[in-house]
């Protein structure tokens, strides 16, 4: 452990500080997702763009769990999913194409999150999708949808997926899960939290077989703007929440920064 810590410290000193900060934040997002139970064996994945290098990306090795991710063990990949720095570990080649498609379509995207928690997958299976009836869904506003195309993603599917975002940041993947992008890692994490809570609430409310409540259109429109204090990564509440979550990790899993 001491040798590993020393190696991580040496790597941090040799690295651009902005890249190291993004690595720490991305590792934090992985660990927080694990603590929330959002991970799923080796199937889900997160990524971030390397600061100053728009065609380089950070992802976790394909063979490690979310709870094992640290700032120093994240892979740095080029636009073809090749290692920028030598590594014997497998990169996420089966997932990379749709991450890349989103980054290509949205230059402002700095983080992509793909998860398939149970309730989100359940809502993604429903014809009506996410209903703007609970507060979490109201805060998110309209989202996009992408039909299931199979287990492995391709460059072409990545491009089709990106188009289904339109001017939105979240897409439900039919029968699969969801993918979203954020201007920052902490913004992406907050959006993921809201999507998951919105779908959990919708599925549980439908158990009673009652027609869901949906506010009038003027309330729907107003709420989206009001919710920017939560969903916007530059908003103080969003940043305060992220700092609070990092304090939790510093107590519960401090090795994420190694």
C-alpha positions in Angstrom: 0.0 0.0 0.0 2.9 2.3 0.9 4.5 1.7 -2.5 1.2 2.3 -4.3 0.7 5.6 -2.4 4.2 6.7 -3.2 3.8 6.0 -6.9 0.5 7.9 -6.9 2.1 10.9 -5.2 5.0 10.9 -7.7 2.5 10.7 -10.6 0.6 13.6 -9.2 3.7 15.8 -9.0 4.6 15.0 -12.6 1.1 15.7 -13.9 -0.6 18.9 -15.0 -2.6 20.1 -12.0 -5.8 20.5 -14.0 -5.7 17.0 -15.2 -5.1 15.7 -11.7 -8.1 17.7 -10.4 -10.3 16.1 -13.1 -8.9 12.7 -12.2 -9.8 13.2 -8.5 -13.3 14.4 -9.4 -13.9 11.5 -11.8 -12.6 9.0 -9.3 -14.9 10.6 -6.7 -17.9 10.2 -9.0 -17.1 6.5 -9.5 -16.8 6.0 -5.7 -20.0 7.9 -4.9 -21.9 5.9 -7.5 -20.6 2.7 -5.9 -21.7 3.9 -2.4 -25.2 4.6 -3.9 -25.4 1.2 -5.5 -25.5 2.6 -9.0 -22.7 0.4 -10.3 -23.4 -3.0 -11.9 -20.5 -5.4 -12.1 -18.4 -4.2 -15.0 -21.2 -3.0 -17.2 -21.5 0.8 -16.4 -19.0 3.5 -17.2 -18.1 7.1 -16.7 -15.6 9.3 -18.6 -14.2 12.8 -18.6 -12.3 14.9 -21.1 -8.7 15.7 -20.4 -8.3 19.4 -19.8 -6.5 21.1 -22.7 -6.7 17.9 -24.8 -10.2 17.8 -26.3 -9.5 14.4 -28.0 -8.2 12.6 -25.0 -10.4 11.0 -22.4 -10.2 9.5 -18.9 -12.0 6.2 -18.3 -11.6 3.4 -15.8 -10.0 0.1 -16.9 -12.5 -2.4 -18.1 -11.7 -5.0 -15.5 -12.1 -3.0 -12.3 -15.1 -2.1 -10.1 -16.3 1.4 -9.4 -15.2 1.0 -5.8 -11.6 0.3 -7.0 -11.2 3.4 -9.1 -8.6 6.0 -8.0 -7.3 9.2 -9.6 -4.1 7.5 -10.7 -5.5 4.2 -12.1 -7.8 5.9 -14.6 -6.8 5.3 -18.3 -6.0 8.2 -20.6 -7.3 7.3 -24.1 -7.0 8.9 -27.5 -9.9 9.4 -29.9 -9.5 5.7 -31.1 -9.6 4.3 -27.5 -5.8 3.7 -27.6 -3.8 4.2 -24.5 -2.0 7.6 -24.4 0.2 6.2 -21.7 1.4 2.6 -21.9 -0.8 0.1 -20.0 -1.4 -3.7 -20.1 -5.0 -3.3 -18.9 -8.0 -3.5 -21.3 -9.7 -0.2 -22.0 -13.5 0.0 -22.4 -13.6 -0.5 -26.2 -17.2 -1.8 -26.2 -18.4 1.4 -24.5 -16.1 4.0 -25.9 -17.8 4.7 -29.3 -20.9 6.2 -27.8 -18.9 8.3 -25.3 -16.9 9.6 -28.2 -20.0 10.3 -30.2 -21.3 12.5 -27.5 -18.0 14.3 -27.0 -17.8 15.0 -30.7 -21.3 16.3 -30.9 -21.0 18.5 -27.8 -17.7 20.3 -27.4 -18.9 21.7 -24.1 -19.3 18.2 -22.6 -16.6 17.5 -20.1 -18.1 14.3 -18.6 -20.3 11.4 -19.8 -22.1 9.1 -17.4 -23.8 5.8 -18.5 -25.6 3.8 -15.9 -28.5 1.3 -15.9 -30.0 1.2 -12.4 -33.1 -0.9 -12.0 -35.7 1.8 -11.9 -34.2 3.8 -14.7 -34.2 0.7 -16.9 -37.8 0.1 -16.0 -38.9 3.6 -17.0 -36.8 3.2 -20.2 -38.9 0.1 -21.0 -42.2 2.1 -20.7 -43.7 3.6 -23.8 -44.4 7.0 -22.2 -40.9 7.2 -20.7 -40.2 9.7 -17.9 -43.4 11.5 -16.8 -43.0 15.1 -15.6 -45.0 14.4 -12.5 -42.5 14.2 -9.6 -40.2 17.0 -8.6 -37.0 15.3 -9.7 -38.4 14.9 -13.2 -39.8 18.4 -13.2 -36.3 19.8 -12.4 -34.8 17.9 -15.3 -37.3 19.0 -17.9 -37.6 17.2 -21.3 -35.1 14.5 -22.1 -34.2 12.5 -25.2 -34.7 8.8 -26.1 -32.6 6.2 -28.0 -33.9 2.8 -29.2 -32.0 -0.3 -28.2 -29.5 -1.4 -30.9 -27.8 -4.3 -29.3 -25.1 -5.1 -26.7 -22.0 -3.6 -28.4 -21.9 0.1 -29.5 -20.4 1.3 -32.8 -19.2 4.6 -34.1 -22.4 4.9 -36.1 -24.6 4.2 -33.1 -22.6 6.8 -31.1 -23.5 9.4 -33.8 -27.2 8.4 -33.8 -27.2 8.5 -30.0 -25.7 12.0 -30.0 -28.4 13.2 -32.3 -31.1 12.0 -30.0 -29.9 14.4 -27.3 -31.1 17.3 -29.5 -30.5 20.3 -27.2 -30.8 18.2 -24.0 -28.2 16.6 -21.7 -30.0 13.3 -20.9 -31.1 10.4 -23.0 -33.0 7.3 -21.8 -31.8 4.3 -23.7 -34.9 2.1 -24.3 -34.7 -1.2 -22.4 -31.2 -0.3 -21.3 -30.5 2.6 -19.0 -29.5 6.2 -19.5 -26.6 8.3 -20.7 -25.9 12.0 -20.0 -23.3 14.6 -20.3 -22.3 17.5 -18.0 -20.3 20.7 -18.4 -18.4 19.5 -15.3 -18.2 16.2 -13.5 -20.1 17.4 -10.5 -22.9 18.7 -12.8 -23.1 15.2 -14.4 -23.3 13.6 -11.0 -26.1 15.8 -10.0 -28.0 15.1 -13.2 -27.5 11.3 -12.7 -28.8 11.6 -9.1 -32.0 13.4 -10.3 -32.6 10.9 -13.2 -32.3 8.0 -10.8 -34.6 9.6 -8.2 -37.1 10.6 -10.8 -37.4 7.0 -12.1 -37.5 5.5 -8.7 -40.4 7.8 -7.7 -42.3 7.2 -10.9 -42.1 3.4 -10.7 -43.1 3.3 -7.1 -46.0 5.7 -7.7 -47.3 3.5 -10.5 -47.7 0.5 -8.2 -51.0 1.9 -7.1 -52.4 2.0 -10.6 -53.4 5.7 -10.3 -53.1 8.2 -13.1 -50.0 10.3 -12.5 -50.3 13.9 -11.6 -48.7 16.3 -14.1 -48.6 20.1 -13.4 -49.9 22.6 -16.0 -47.5 23.6 -18.8 -46.8 27.0 -17.3 -45.6 25.3 -14.1 -43.5 22.8 -16.1 -41.8 25.7 -18.0 -41.2 27.8 -14.9 -39.8 24.9 -12.9 -37.0 24.1 -15.4 -35.6 27.6 -15.1 -35.9 27.6 -11.3 -34.1 24.3 -11.1 -31.0 25.6 -12.7 -29.8 26.5 -9.2 -29.6 22.7 -8.7 -28.8 21.3 -12.2 -26.3 23.9 -13.4 -22.7 23.0 -12.4 -21.8 26.7 -12.0 -24.6 27.3 -9.5 -23.6 27.6 -5.9 -25.9 24.9 -4.6 -24.5 22.4 -7.1 -21.0 23.2 -6.1 -21.8 23.1 -2.3 -23.4 19.7 -2.8 -20.3 18.4 -4.5 -18.0 19.7 -1.8 -20.2 18.0 0.8 -20.0 14.7 -1.1 -16.2 15.0 -1.3 -16.1 15.4 2.5 -18.1 12.2 2.8 -15.6 10.4 0.6 -12.7 11.8 2.6 -14.3 10.2 5.6 -15.5 6.9 4.1 -13.1 6.2 1.1 -10.2 8.6 1.2 -8.0 6.4 -1.1 -10.0 7.7 -4.2 -7.5 10.6 -4.3 -4.5 8.3 -4.6 
